[in-house]
Amino acid sequence: MRTSKRRLILSTGVALMVFSAVLAWNPQRGYEQAEAATDYRQLQKFSQVMELIRRSYVKEVSDEELIDGALEGMLTHLDPHSTYLNKEMYKEMQVDTSGEFGGIGIEITAAEGGIRIVAPIEDTPGYRAGLQAGDLIIKIDDVLAKDLSLPEAVKRMRGKPGTSVVLTIFREGVDAPFEVKVVRDIVHVKSVKSDFLDNDFAYLRITQFQEKTADMLLEQIRKLEKKRGAPLAGAVLDLRNDPGGLLDEAVKVADLFLDKGVIVSTKSRVGKNLTFEATPGDVLRGKPLIVLINQGTASASEIVSGALQDHHRAVLLGMRSFGKGSVQSVVPLSDGTAVKLTTALYYTPSGRSIQATGIEPDIEVEPVPIKPAEEKRRLPVILERDLRGHLANGNGKKEASGKKKEGVNLVSEQMRKRLGMDVQLQRALDLLKGLHALRP
């Protein structure tokens, strides 16, 4: 994707090497035309302080270091998502949405007392190490996280593949903080995954919204239908621990399941407000759809969830989402650095802002941990048809074997194991079957 003069971002925090996302569309130039009254007395104060540091600070500091530090403090003071990007961080941000980047694979945001993990990205070092959405990082190696800015925290968690970082974690429900050692690696993120929940229903998983996520999702649905030999009877769309990504891909994914109506709109103090609408064509042809969400469902994934909920196209199941309803604009500067600034809020089709409130699921289901059940020998079930000399059923035919002929099971062994341990996914499948049974 080519660098434009200004870009917008929908991501949950300054994760960069860990994760960040850039929108594929440009905002209007209204921001450039906004008038601002400059108080030159404040600039004079800034100049005086800078000169004082230059003359009297205990060690020599370059003008570039002072200006970078001032810009970083200026931006991070505004809100958790505005920040100053130095040259290295800006370059990394430009390539992160390709789906391959270095780091440990977590999305973070600022929090009182440390750094909050919004979501671990699936199949990354952080995910495999057991980090969870909502975990509070209180130390990175031997440094207190509360003393670090988000860019500084990202820099400390960054490093060569094969090296490790030790995070001290506070987790709700655990009595004391504990350490997690994470080995850094090049992160290859597979945006879309799919499987069968049973022979009728699909499991669709989006780990984050990258370039071509919507195309990959459509391709996976077509493959499942071809394998089944018929259209799907319904699907579960799993957006749990999806920290967001590209807005235009979120719009396209929502559009796959909608025939018409607004998907999302943005409103800013200056510049043009934007509205995105669905086009005709529902890939599931109106069949039941369940969307799984939790506290790690953020930003672009909340746009999809909110649009499908407001249009009554899907039932949302799980826990309240993260609540990141703001849009950031990335403005490149002439020296190769950039500023990421919050410039707008987005609204769901019904006109609600989910900023700091999140999306409430239609059915709340907590993620109760379940241990795999041990295989037990079961006694055979005796039915009427198993009795010798049983009467025919009156339908004019009698089953020769008394048993229904079983077809090929399309569900993978991995999904069977997952269903046995994931209570939210179990409830989603139960609901899908119920909705399907009630359809004419």
N, C-alpha and C positions, 0 to 999 in steps of 0.2 A: 504494500500500500504506500503510495507516495506521500511525503510529508507536505501538509498544507500549512498555510499561515497560521491557522488556528484549528484545533480539533476539540471535540467533546469527548468526555470520558464517562462511562458508567461503571465504576468499580467501587469496592467497599472501603478501600484504604490505600495507603502508599505501600504496595507490596512489591512492585517492580520485579526485581530478580526473582521474588517469590511469585508474584502475579500482578498484572495490571491489564487494562483494556482500553482500547481507543475506538471511538465511534468512526464509522466509515462515511459520515456525512459532515458537511461544514455548516456552522452556524452563520447567521446573517451578519453583515458588517455593522449592525447597529451598535455593537459594543464599542467599535472604533469611534463612532460618532458621538458617544455619550460625553456630555460636558461635565467637567469636574472642577470645582473651585479649589485651587491650590493655596494652602496656607504657608507662605514662604517663611514665616516665623518658625514653623515646625521643621522645615528643611534646614534652617539656620541652626536650630537646636541639634539636629542630627549631625550636621557638619562640625559643630563644636565638640560633641561627644567623640566623634571619629578622630578629630585632631588631638583630643586629650589622650585617647588610647595610643595614638601614634607616638606622642611625646613621652608618656609616663607609664605605660603598661610594662610589667616586669620583663617581658621579652618582646622582640620585634615581631610585628604582625603585618603581613602585606595588605594593601588596599583591597585586593581580590578576596582574601579571606574575610575581611571585615564586611565587605558588601554582600558576599554570599551568605554570611551568618545573619546579617540584618534582613535580607530578603527571606531567608528561611524562617526566621522568627516572625516576620510580618505576615507571611502566608499561613503558617501553622497556628497563629493566634486567632485566625478568623473562624475556622471550623476544622474538624478532623480530616477532611478530604482535600483541602487546599494546601498546596506545598510548592516549594521551589525545587526544580530538578536541575542538578548540575549536569555537565556534559555526559558523564558516564551513565547516570541514571536515565537521562533522556534517550540515549541510544538504546539502552536496554528496553525501555518502555515501547519503543518503536518496533521491536522484534518479538515481544512477548506474545502477541496475539496470533503468531504463526503456529502455536501449539508446542513449541520446543524452546526451553530456556533453562538456565542454570538456577540452582537453589535447592530449597527443601520442600517446596510445594504447599505453602500455606498462604491464605489471604488474611491480612492483619489490619487492625485499626487502633486508634488511640483509645485509652481507657484510664480511669483513675487507678493509680497504683501499679500500672504496668502497660503491657501491650496485649490487646484482646485478639484471640484467634477467631475470625469470622467463620472460616471453614478450611479444613484440609482438603486439598485437591486429590481426587481419587487416583490411586496407583502412583503416588509420589513418595519420597522418603518420609515426609511428615505424616502422611496417611498411614504408611506401614509401621511407623514408630508408635502409633496409637494416639496421636494428638487429636483433640476433638473440638468441634465448634463450641465456643463459649469459654474455652480454657483461657486463663489469664497467665501470660508470661511475666514472671516477676524478676527473673534474672536471665541474661544471655551470657553463658560462660560465667565469669565472675563479676559482671557489671549489672547493676540494678537497672531494670528496664524503665522504671519511672523517671530516671535521669536522662533517658535518651529520646530524641525526636524520632518520628517514624523513619525518616531516611537513614538516621544513624543506626536504628535497630535493624533495618534491612541490610545495611552495609556489614554489620557484625554477623548476621546470619548467612551472608554470602561467602563464597570461597570456592576453592578448587574441588572438583569431584573427587570423592574418596576421603576428604578431610571431614572432621566431625565438629559439631557444635552441641553444647550441653545447655538445654533449656530447663529452668526451674519453673514448674507449673503449679498454679493453684487451681483446683477444680472443685466446683460446687458438689457437696456430698462426700468429699474426701477430707478426712480430718486434718491432714498436714500437707504442706507443699512437697512435691516430689520432683526428681530430676528425670529428664528424658534425653538420651543421647541420640542425635540424628546425624546420619552420615550423608553429606551433601552429594548431589548427583546432577547430571543433566536431566532435566525433567521433560519427558515426552508425554504430553497430555492428549489422550484420545477423547475428543469432544463428545462423541455419541456412541452409545452401546445399546444392544438390543438382545432380546431372548423371548421365549414363550413362557408365560405363566402356567398355561395349560394349552391344549390344542386349539382353543378358541381365542385366547386373549394374549396380547403382546405386552412385553415389558420394554419401555423406552427410557433410556437414561441419558441425561445431558449433564456432563461434569462442569462445563463452562461454555460460554458463548464465544466461539472463535469465528474466523472467516470460514464461510461455507457450512456452518453448523446446520442450518435449515436444509441445505441440499443433502447433507449426509443423513439427516433424520428421515427425509423423504425416501432416500435410497434404502435405508434400513427397513422402513415400513413396506416398501415394494418387495424386498427380498423375503420378508416374513410371509407376505401374502402369496408369493410364488411358491415358497416351501409348503405352505398350508394348502395351496391349490384352491383358495377361495378368499374373499375379503375377510378381514379381521372382524370379530364380533365385539371388540372393544379393546381398550388399552389402559395401562398405567403409565403416566409420564412422571418419572422420578426426578425432581429438582432439589432434593435434599442435599445440603452442603454444596450447592452450586453458587459460587460467589459473584456470578454475573459475567460481564464481558461486553461484547459489541451490541449496541442498541439496535442497529438495523437487523442483526441476526435474530434478536429477541422478537422484533416485530414480525419477521418472516416466519418464525416458528409459531407464534400465536396465529398468524394468518393461515397456516396449514390447517387449523382446526375450526376456523371461523368463515362464514359466508359473507358477512357484512358488518358494518359498524366501526366505531372508533376503537383502536387498540391502545393507544397512549397519546397523551398530549403533554407539551412542556410549556411552562410559563416563566418568563424572566423579567427582571426589572427594566432592562433595556434590550433592544433587539427584537426580532420577530418571534412570536409564539408559534410553535409547530404542532401539527396534528397528523397522526398516522392512522390510516383506515384500512380495514380488511378488504380483500378482493374475493369474488365468488369462488367457491370450491373448498369443500371440507374433505380432507384426505381420508377420514374415517366414515364419511357419509352419514354423520349424525349418530354413529354408534357410541355407547357409553365411554366416557373418559374420566379417569381419576388422576388427580395431580397430587403427588406427595411433596410436602414442604416441611421445613423445620427452621430452627434458629440460624442455620447456616445458609438458608435460601435468601439471597440478597440481590439487590439492584436489578440487573437485566432479567434474572429469573423471577423476581417479584413482578416485573412488568407482564411477563407471560401469565403468571398465576393470577394477577389482578384482572387482566383482560378476560381470561377464560371464566373466572368467577363472576364478574359483573355481567357477562353475556349469558350466564347460566349454561355454559357449554360444558363445564366440568365440575365435579365435586372435589373440593380441596380437603385433603385428609392429612393429619399429622399435628405439628405444633406451630405456634405463631412464628412468622418469618422475621428476618433481621430488622427491617425497617429503614432501608437506605433509599430515600426517594429524591435524591438530588442529582444534578447533572454537572459535570466539570468540563471546563473548556481548557484545552492545552494550547498555550500561546508560545511558539518558538521565539527566542530572542536572538539578536544578531551574532552573539558570540558562541552559539551552539548549545546554550542552556535553554531552559523553558520554564514557564510558570503554569501550574495547574490550579485553576481558580473555579470555585463553585459559582455557576452563573444562572442556574435555573432549577426549578422543582418540576417533577413530572407527576401526572395525574392519571388515574385509571379511567376507564370509559365512563363510570358514573360520576366522575369529577372529584374523587377523593384523593387526598395526598396521604401516602403511607409513611412519610418521613417521620422517623422516631416512634412510630406506632406499629408498623409491620402489617402483615395481612393475617387476619384471623381465619383459621381453617373452618370449613363447614362442619367437619367432624374431628374433634380433638382426640388423638391417640398418642399416648406417651410411648417412647421407645424402650420398652421393658426388655432387659437382656434375657435371652433364652438359651440354655445349654442344649446342645444336640441330644436328642432322645436316643437312649440305647435301644438296639434292636431286640425285641422280645418275641418269643414264640407265641403265636396266637392260635386259639382253637378255631377250627373251621365253623363258619356260620351256616346253620341249616335253615333253608327256606322251603316253602310249599313245593316249589318246583323240584326240589331235591328228593321229595318223598316218592317211594315206589308206587306206581299206579295213580299218580296225581292226575286230576281232570284237566282237560284242555281249557284254555282261557276263554273260549267262546268267540274268538276273533276269526275263526275259520282256519287257523294255522297253529301248529304246535312245534315249538323249537326242538329240533332234533337233539341238541346237546344240553338244552336248558340254560345255556350261557350265551351272553352277548359277545359277538366277535369283536375283539379289540384291534384297533388300528395302530399305526406307528405313533409312539410317544414323541412329540416334538420338543418337550422340555429337556434342557440340558441337565446333566448331573450337578453342575455348579448352581443352577437355579433351584433345583430341588433342595439342595443343602441350605441355600439362602432363605428359601421360603420357610424352612424349619426353624430358622433363628431370627427372622425379621418380622416382628409382630405387626408393624405398620403395613408392611407389604401383604401380610396375611389378611388383614382387615380390608385392604384395598381390593384384593382378589375376591373376597367374600361379597363386597359391595358391588363389584363388577358383575358377578354372577346373578345377584339379586336384581340389578337394574336390567340386565339382559333378559331375565326370566319374565319381567313385567312388560317388556316391549311387545306390541302386537305382532 
